[in-house]
């Protein structure tokens, strides 16, 4: 990408990269009444972050696992001094009188139905990433948000990283010259997964957990905290974790969606352990800028473990590695010089949640760091890459029409069939 074009775009798009870190105001005694759907690990991470602001009270929580529900309620009671109301069905929580904002920390295949129901009730929403499980769900969610006019933040908390903000600044200043290629990667080993079919824990309503997604036989390797590498629930490492890097690349380089994606890989080492690729290379053709994603969930990952997780920006004058809390600059030429820059960002998650709460308190959508439409671009990008992998085809995308070009097999994967009584939100969408 040419630096003159980058600087022109940066002047417009800087706000979306979190122009400054936000710390909560404590002068106003009125507390925002929030609810939480999905009281497991990450649902409690974002709820605890909200409570740390001192500006909220958790009025109610919902979960289909009674153990999660009771332990989360007890923890919240310790933090705020009273126990929130507990619900098994999210519709009951959404209807709780006096509720102002909703936190969605459920698995991705539940996001669309819960999000749209909350929009129809007029609640402000903090929803974890990815935005949706499939592309058409994401479009339906964006339409619901636009119709409701509510305040929504999607959980791409790495937009609050000081290191990534600095990377944008250095690239804009021309420190590495025009950027002509970007490579992003996160290599790691997920460990042994228990894939033995068995009865779910007595506390867990597995059928309700699966919801609109296929009802697979229960195994610990696809349940709580392990669903990310299951095709039907998390859709793989790129969609779960790599999406953060793709989102940051989009924001730093001011891109929307690629014109085409081509992905290849397979399950070579973790056979019978995962149902999404343990090895993947995805080429994302953004206009004027090739981006490559790669991951290996086995072996050493990168040649050296130092660079297993990061984004590499390659410019004609040098290269830049960007991570959550550090940057590494490399000069071009035979005698490469290295400069390490440490930029701790210990409150990334808190700042993203607090940014949302500040926007809710001020009733100002413009304060949000990541709205649903912006989140759609990052989410749909990785979903298209996985569609390419599943079909073994190159997927071309028309961002104006929001459709795949001349590829019927790939187009069928933009929307999956819902199970049983559940109705896919796009089927009733008027747009």
VEXDREN-2710 file (C-alpha; in Angstrom, 1 decimal):
% VEXDREN-2710
k/r/px/py/pz
1/UNK/0.0/0.0/0.0
2/UNK/1.4/3.4/-1.0
3/UNK/2.2/5.7/1.9
4/UNK/0.4/8.7/0.4
5/UNK/-2.8/6.7/0.1
6/UNK/-2.3/5.3/3.6
7/UNK/-1.9/8.7/5.2
8/UNK/-5.0/10.0/3.4
9/UNK/-7.0/7.0/4.7
10/UNK/-5.5/7.3/8.2
11/UNK/-6.9/10.8/8.6
12/UNK/-10.4/9.4/8.2
13/UNK/-10.1/6.0/9.9
14/UNK/-8.0/6.7/13.0
15/UNK/-11.0/6.8/15.4
16/UNK/-11.8/3.2/14.7
17/UNK/-8.5/2.1/16.1
18/UNK/-9.2/3.5/19.5
19/UNK/-7.6/7.0/19.4
20/UNK/-6.9/6.9/23.1
21/UNK/-7.2/4.6/26.1
22/UNK/-10.3/5.2/28.1
23/UNK/-10.5/5.1/31.9
24/UNK/-13.9/5.2/33.6
25/UNK/-15.4/8.2/35.3
26/UNK/-16.4/7.7/38.9
27/UNK/-18.1/11.0/39.6
28/UNK/-21.6/9.9/38.6
29/UNK/-23.3/7.7/41.1
30/UNK/-25.9/6.3/38.7
31/UNK/-25.0/2.7/37.8
32/UNK/-26.0/1.1/34.5
33/UNK/-28.0/-2.1/35.0
34/UNK/-26.5/-4.8/32.9
35/UNK/-27.3/-8.5/32.2
36/UNK/-25.1/-11.3/31.0
37/UNK/-25.9/-14.2/28.7
38/UNK/-23.3/-16.9/29.0
39/UNK/-21.8/-16.9/32.4
40/UNK/-18.8/-19.2/31.7
41/UNK/-15.2/-18.2/31.3
42/UNK/-15.2/-15.3/29.0
43/UNK/-18.6/-14.1/29.9
44/UNK/-17.3/-13.6/33.4
45/UNK/-14.1/-11.9/32.0
46/UNK/-16.1/-9.1/30.4
47/UNK/-18.6/-8.8/33.2
48/UNK/-15.7/-8.5/35.8
49/UNK/-14.2/-5.8/33.6
50/UNK/-17.5/-4.0/33.6
51/UNK/-17.7/-4.2/37.4
52/UNK/-14.2/-2.9/37.8
53/UNK/-15.3/0.3/36.2
54/UNK/-17.5/1.0/39.3
55/UNK/-20.3/2.2/36.9
56/UNK/-22.5/-0.8/36.6
57/UNK/-24.5/-3.3/38.6
58/UNK/-25.3/-6.8/37.3
59/UNK/-29.0/-7.2/37.6
60/UNK/-29.3/-10.7/36.1
61/UNK/-27.3/-13.5/34.4
62/UNK/-28.3/-16.4/32.2
63/UNK/-26.7/-19.8/31.4
64/UNK/-27.8/-23.3/30.3
65/UNK/-25.3/-24.8/32.7
66/UNK/-26.6/-24.6/36.3
67/UNK/-23.1/-24.9/37.7
68/UNK/-21.9/-21.9/35.7
69/UNK/-24.9/-20.0/36.8
70/UNK/-24.5/-20.6/40.5
71/UNK/-20.7/-20.0/40.6
72/UNK/-21.0/-16.8/38.5
73/UNK/-23.8/-15.5/40.7
74/UNK/-21.7/-16.1/43.8
75/UNK/-18.7/-14.4/42.3
76/UNK/-20.7/-11.4/41.2
77/UNK/-22.3/-11.1/44.7
78/UNK/-18.8/-10.9/46.2
79/UNK/-17.9/-8.1/43.7
80/UNK/-21.0/-5.9/44.0
81/UNK/-22.5/-6.8/47.3
82/UNK/-25.7/-8.5/46.1
83/UNK/-26.7/-11.5/44.1
84/UNK/-28.0/-11.0/40.5
85/UNK/-31.2/-12.7/39.4
86/UNK/-30.5/-16.0/37.5
87/UNK/-32.2/-17.3/34.4
88/UNK/-32.0/-20.4/32.3
89/UNK/-33.6/-18.8/29.2
90/UNK/-32.1/-15.7/27.7
91/UNK/-35.6/-14.4/26.7
92/UNK/-36.4/-14.1/30.4
93/UNK/-33.2/-12.1/31.1
94/UNK/-33.8/-9.7/28.2
95/UNK/-37.3/-9.0/29.6
96/UNK/-36.0/-8.1/33.0
97/UNK/-37.4/-4.8/34.1
98/UNK/-35.0/-1.9/34.3
99/UNK/-32.3/-3.7/32.3
100/UNK/-30.2/-1.2/30.2
101/UNK/-27.5/-3.1/28.6
102/UNK/-26.7/-6.8/27.7
103/UNK/-23.4/-8.6/27.6
104/UNK/-23.3/-11.6/25.3
105/UNK/-20.6/-14.1/26.1
106/UNK/-22.1/-17.2/24.5
107/UNK/-20.7/-19.5/21.8
108/UNK/-20.9/-17.9/18.3
109/UNK/-23.7/-20.0/17.0
110/UNK/-26.0/-18.3/19.6
111/UNK/-24.9/-14.7/18.9
112/UNK/-27.4/-13.9/16.1
113/UNK/-30.6/-14.9/17.8
114/UNK/-29.7/-13.3/21.2
115/UNK/-28.3/-10.2/19.6
116/UNK/-31.3/-9.6/17.4
117/UNK/-33.8/-10.2/20.3
118/UNK/-31.9/-7.6/22.4
119/UNK/-32.0/-5.1/19.5
120/UNK/-35.7/-5.6/19.2
121/UNK/-36.0/-4.8/22.9
122/UNK/-33.9/-1.7/22.6
123/UNK/-31.1/-2.8/24.8
124/UNK/-27.5/-1.6/24.3
125/UNK/-25.2/-4.6/23.7
126/UNK/-21.6/-5.7/24.2
127/UNK/-21.2/-8.9/22.2
128/UNK/-18.1/-11.1/22.0
129/UNK/-16.4/-11.8/18.7
130/UNK/-16.8/-13.3/16.2
131/UNK/-19.9/-11.3/15.3
132/UNK/-21.7/-14.4/14.0
133/UNK/-21.3/-18.0/13.0
134/UNK/-22.1/-17.5/9.4
135/UNK/-22.0/-14.6/7.0
136/UNK/-25.8/-14.1/6.6
137/UNK/-26.3/-14.1/10.3
138/UNK/-23.8/-11.2/10.4
139/UNK/-25.8/-9.2/7.8
140/UNK/-29.0/-9.8/9.7
141/UNK/-27.3/-8.6/12.9
142/UNK/-26.0/-5.4/11.2
143/UNK/-29.5/-4.7/9.9
144/UNK/-31.1/-5.2/13.3
145/UNK/-28.6/-2.8/14.9
146/UNK/-29.3/-0.2/12.2
147/UNK/-33.0/-0.5/12.7
148/UNK/-32.8/-0.3/16.5
149/UNK/-30.3/2.6/16.7
150/UNK/-28.9/1.1/19.9
151/UNK/-25.3/1.3/21.1
152/UNK/-23.3/-1.9/20.3
153/UNK/-19.7/-2.8/20.9
154/UNK/-18.2/-6.1/19.5
155/UNK/-15.4/-7.6/21.5
156/UNK/-12.3/-6.9/19.4
157/UNK/-10.4/-5.7/22.5
158/UNK/-7.0/-5.7/20.7
159/UNK/-8.1/-2.4/19.2
160/UNK/-7.2/-1.0/22.6
161/UNK/-3.6/-2.2/22.3
162/UNK/-1.0/0.6/22.5
163/UNK/1.4/-1.5/20.5
164/UNK/-1.0/-1.8/17.6
165/UNK/-1.8/1.9/17.7
166/UNK/1.9/2.6/17.6
167/UNK/2.3/0.3/14.6
168/UNK/-0.3/2.3/12.7
169/UNK/1.6/5.5/13.6
170/UNK/5.0/4.1/12.5
171/UNK/3.6/2.8/9.2
172/UNK/1.9/6.1/8.6
173/UNK/5.2/7.9/9.2
174/UNK/6.9/5.8/6.6
175/UNK/9.3/4.1/9.0
176/UNK/9.3/0.9/6.9
177/UNK/8.2/2.5/3.6
178/UNK/5.3/1.4/1.5
179/UNK/3.8/-1.9/2.8
180/UNK/3.5/-4.5/0.1
181/UNK/2.8/-7.7/2.0
182/UNK/1.5/-8.7/5.4
183/UNK/1.8/-12.1/7.1
184/UNK/-0.1/-12.9/10.3
185/UNK/0.2/-16.1/12.3
186/UNK/-0.6/-17.7/15.6
187/UNK/1.0/-21.1/16.1
188/UNK/0.2/-23.1/19.3
189/UNK/-0.5/-26.6/20.5
190/UNK/-4.1/-27.0/21.9
191/UNK/-3.2/-30.1/23.9
192/UNK/-5.0/-33.5/23.9
193/UNK/-8.7/-33.3/23.5
194/UNK/-11.1/-35.8/25.1
195/UNK/-13.3/-36.8/22.1
196/UNK/-14.9/-39.9/23.7
197/UNK/-18.7/-39.7/23.3
198/UNK/-20.3/-39.6/26.8
199/UNK/-23.1/-38.1/28.8
200/UNK/-22.8/-34.3/29.4
201/UNK/-22.3/-33.1/32.9
202/UNK/-25.6/-33.2/34.9
203/UNK/-25.5/-29.4/35.2
204/UNK/-25.4/-28.8/31.4
205/UNK/-28.4/-28.7/29.1
206/UNK/-26.5/-29.9/26.1
207/UNK/-29.4/-29.7/23.7
208/UNK/-30.0/-26.0/24.6
209/UNK/-26.3/-25.3/24.5
210/UNK/-26.3/-26.5/20.9
211/UNK/-29.3/-24.4/20.1
212/UNK/-29.7/-23.7/16.4
213/UNK/-26.4/-25.5/15.6
214/UNK/-26.3/-29.3/14.9
215/UNK/-26.9/-31.4/17.9
216/UNK/-23.6/-33.5/18.0
217/UNK/-23.0/-36.2/20.5
218/UNK/-21.4/-34.7/23.6
219/UNK/-17.7/-34.9/24.1
220/UNK/-15.6/-32.7/26.4
221/UNK/-13.4/-31.9/23.4
222/UNK/-16.2/-29.9/21.8
223/UNK/-17.9/-28.5/24.9
224/UNK/-17.1/-25.7/27.3
225/UNK/-13.9/-23.8/26.3
226/UNK/-13.1/-26.5/23.7
227/UNK/-15.6/-25.6/21.0
228/UNK/-13.3/-23.3/19.1
229/UNK/-11.7/-26.1/17.0
230/UNK/-15.0/-27.8/16.3
231/UNK/-16.4/-27.0/12.9
232/UNK/-20.1/-26.8/13.8
233/UNK/-19.5/-24.5/16.8
234/UNK/-16.3/-22.5/16.6
235/UNK/-15.3/-23.1/13.0
236/UNK/-11.5/-23.2/13.7
237/UNK/-8.5/-21.4/14.8
238/UNK/-8.6/-18.7/12.1
239/UNK/-12.2/-17.7/13.0
240/UNK/-11.6/-17.9/16.8
241/UNK/-8.1/-16.4/17.4
242/UNK/-6.7/-15.4/14.0
243/UNK/-9.7/-13.0/13.5
244/UNK/-8.1/-10.6/16.0
245/UNK/-5.0/-10.2/13.7
246/UNK/-7.2/-9.9/10.6
247/UNK/-9.2/-7.2/12.4
248/UNK/-6.0/-5.3/13.4
249/UNK/-4.6/-5.5/9.9
250/UNK/-7.8/-4.1/8.5
251/UNK/-7.8/-1.2/10.9
252/UNK/-4.1/-0.4/10.6
253/UNK/-4.2/-0.5/6.8
254/UNK/-7.8/0.9/6.5
255/UNK/-9.2/-2.0/4.6
256/UNK/-12.8/-3.4/4.5
257/UNK/-12.9/-6.9/3.0
258/UNK/-10.7/-8.8/0.5
259/UNK/-11.8/-9.1/-3.1
260/UNK/-10.9/-12.8/-3.0
261/UNK/-9.7/-15.6/-0.6
262/UNK/-8.0/-18.8/-1.2
263/UNK/-7.2/-21.2/1.7
264/UNK/-5.6/-24.6/1.8
265/UNK/-4.5/-27.0/4.6
266/UNK/-5.8/-29.9/6.5
267/UNK/-5.9/-32.0/9.7
268/UNK/-2.5/-33.7/9.4
269/UNK/-1.4/-34.2/13.0
270/UNK/-4.5/-33.8/15.2
271/UNK/-6.7/-36.4/13.5
272/UNK/-9.6/-37.6/15.7
273/UNK/-8.8/-34.6/17.9
274/UNK/-10.2/-31.6/16.0
275/UNK/-12.6/-31.1/13.1
276/UNK/-11.0/-27.9/11.7
277/UNK/-7.6/-27.6/10.1
278/UNK/-4.5/-27.9/12.3
279/UNK/-2.6/-26.5/9.4
280/UNK/-3.8/-23.7/7.3
281/UNK/-2.6/-21.1/4.8
282/UNK/-5.0/-18.4/3.7
283/UNK/-4.3/-15.8/1.0
284/UNK/-6.5/-12.7/1.4
285/UNK/-6.5/-10.4/-1.6
286/UNK/-7.2/-6.9/-0.3
287/UNK/-7.1/-4.3/-3.0
288/UNK/-3.4/-3.5/-3.6
289/UNK/-2.3/-5.5/-0.6
290/UNK/-1.8/-9.3/-0.3
291/UNK/-2.3/-10.6/3.3
292/UNK/-1.3/-14.1/4.3
293/UNK/-2.6/-16.0/7.3
294/UNK/-0.9/-19.2/8.5
295/UNK/-1.2/-21.5/11.5
296/UNK/0.3/-24.8/12.7
297/UNK/-1.2/-26.4/15.8
298/UNK/1.7/-28.8/16.2
299/UNK/5.5/-28.9/16.2
300/UNK/7.5/-25.7/16.9
301/UNK/5.2/-23.4/15.0
302/UNK/7.6/-20.8/13.7
303/UNK/11.3/-21.6/13.2
304/UNK/11.8/-19.8/16.5
305/UNK/9.0/-19.7/19.1
306/UNK/9.7/-15.9/19.5
307/UNK/7.5/-15.1/16.5
308/UNK/4.7/-17.7/17.0
309/UNK/2.1/-15.0/17.5
310/UNK/2.3/-11.7/15.6
311/UNK/1.7/-9.7/12.5
312/UNK/4.6/-9.0/10.1
313/UNK/4.3/-5.8/8.0
314/UNK/6.8/-5.9/5.1
315/UNK/7.8/-2.6/3.6
316/UNK/10.5/-1.6/1.1
317/UNK/12.6/0.1/3.8
318/UNK/12.1/-2.5/6.5
319/UNK/9.8/-4.8/8.3
320/UNK/7.7/-4.5/11.5
321/UNK/6.5/-7.2/13.8
322/UNK/3.5/-6.2/15.9
323/UNK/2.2/-8.1/18.9
324/UNK/-0.2/-7.2/21.7
325/UNK/2.5/-5.5/23.8
326/UNK/5.6/-5.0/21.7
327/UNK/6.9/-4.0/18.3
328/UNK/10.1/-5.1/16.6
329/UNK/11.5/-3.0/13.8
330/UNK/14.0/-4.5/11.3
331/UNK/15.9/-2.4/8.8
332/UNK/16.2/-3.6/5.1
333/UNK/19.6/-4.4/3.6
334/UNK/22.5/-6.7/4.3
335/UNK/23.2/-5.5/7.8
336/UNK/19.9/-5.8/9.5
337/UNK/19.4/-3.7/12.6
338/UNK/16.7/-4.6/15.1
339/UNK/14.8/-2.3/17.4
340/UNK/12.5/-3.7/20.1
341/UNK/9.8/-1.5/21.5
342/UNK/7.9/-2.6/24.6
343/UNK/4.4/-1.1/25.0
344/UNK/2.5/-2.8/27.8
345/UNK/-1.3/-2.8/27.5
346/UNK/-2.5/-4.5/30.7
347/UNK/-6.0/-3.0/30.4
348/UNK/-6.9/-3.9/26.8
349/UNK/-10.0/-5.8/27.8
350/UNK/-11.1/-3.4/30.5
351/UNK/-10.6/-0.4/28.2
352/UNK/-12.8/-2.0/25.5
353/UNK/-15.6/-2.7/28.0
354/UNK/-15.2/0.8/29.6
355/UNK/-15.4/2.4/26.1
356/UNK/-18.8/0.7/25.6
357/UNK/-20.0/1.8/29.1
358/UNK/-18.9/5.4/28.5
359/UNK/-20.9/5.4/25.2
360/UNK/-23.9/3.9/26.9
361/UNK/-23.8/6.5/29.7
362/UNK/-23.4/9.4/27.2
363/UNK/-25.9/7.9/24.7
364/UNK/-23.3/8.4/21.9
365/UNK/-22.8/5.7/19.3
366/UNK/-19.9/7.6/17.9
367/UNK/-17.7/6.8/20.9
368/UNK/-17.7/3.1/20.1
369/UNK/-14.5/1.4/19.0
370/UNK/-16.0/-1.5/17.1
371/UNK/-19.6/-1.4/15.9
372/UNK/-21.4/-4.3/14.2
373/UNK/-20.8/-3.2/10.6
374/UNK/-17.1/-2.9/11.2
375/UNK/-17.0/-6.2/13.0
376/UNK/-18.9/-7.8/10.1
377/UNK/-16.0/-7.0/7.8
378/UNK/-13.5/-8.9/10.0
379/UNK/-15.8/-11.7/10.7
380/UNK/-17.0/-12.3/7.1
381/UNK/-13.3/-12.2/5.9
382/UNK/-12.3/-15.2/8.0
383/UNK/-15.6/-17.0/7.3
384/UNK/-14.9/-16.6/3.5
385/UNK/-11.4/-18.0/4.0
386/UNK/-12.9/-21.1/5.7
387/UNK/-15.5/-21.4/3.0
388/UNK/-12.6/-21.5/0.5
389/UNK/-10.9/-24.2/2.6
390/UNK/-14.1/-26.4/2.8
391/UNK/-14.8/-26.1/-0.9
392/UNK/-11.3/-26.2/-2.2
393/UNK/-12.0/-23.2/-4.4
394/UNK/-11.0/-19.6/-4.7
395/UNK/-13.8/-17.4/-3.3
396/UNK/-14.4/-14.0/-4.9
397/UNK/-16.4/-11.4/-3.0
398/UNK/-18.6/-8.5/-4.1
399/UNK/-18.7/-6.2/-1.1
400/UNK/-21.3/-3.9/-2.6
401/UNK/-23.8/-6.8/-3.1
402/UNK/-22.5/-8.8/-0.1
403/UNK/-22.3/-12.0/-2.2
404/UNK/-19.9/-14.5/-3.5
405/UNK/-19.2/-14.2/-7.3
406/UNK/-19.9/-17.1/-9.6
407/UNK/-19.3/-20.0/-7.1
408/UNK/-22.6/-21.8/-6.2
409/UNK/-20.8/-24.3/-4.0
410/UNK/-19.2/-21.6/-1.9
411/UNK/-22.4/-19.5/-1.9
412/UNK/-24.4/-22.3/-0.2
413/UNK/-22.1/-22.0/2.8
414/UNK/-22.9/-18.3/3.4
415/UNK/-25.9/-19.5/5.5
416/UNK/-26.3/-22.8/7.3
417/UNK/-29.6/-24.5/8.0
418/UNK/-30.8/-24.0/11.5
419/UNK/-31.9/-27.1/13.6
420/UNK/-35.4/-27.9/14.6
421/UNK/-37.6/-25.1/15.8
422/UNK/-35.0/-22.4/15.3
423/UNK/-35.4/-20.0/12.4
424/UNK/-32.3/-18.4/10.7
425/UNK/-32.7/-14.6/11.1
426/UNK/-31.8/-13.9/7.4
427/UNK/-34.8/-15.8/6.2
428/UNK/-37.1/-13.2/7.6
429/UNK/-34.9/-10.2/6.7
430/UNK/-36.4/-7.6/4.4
431/UNK/-33.1/-6.2/3.2
END
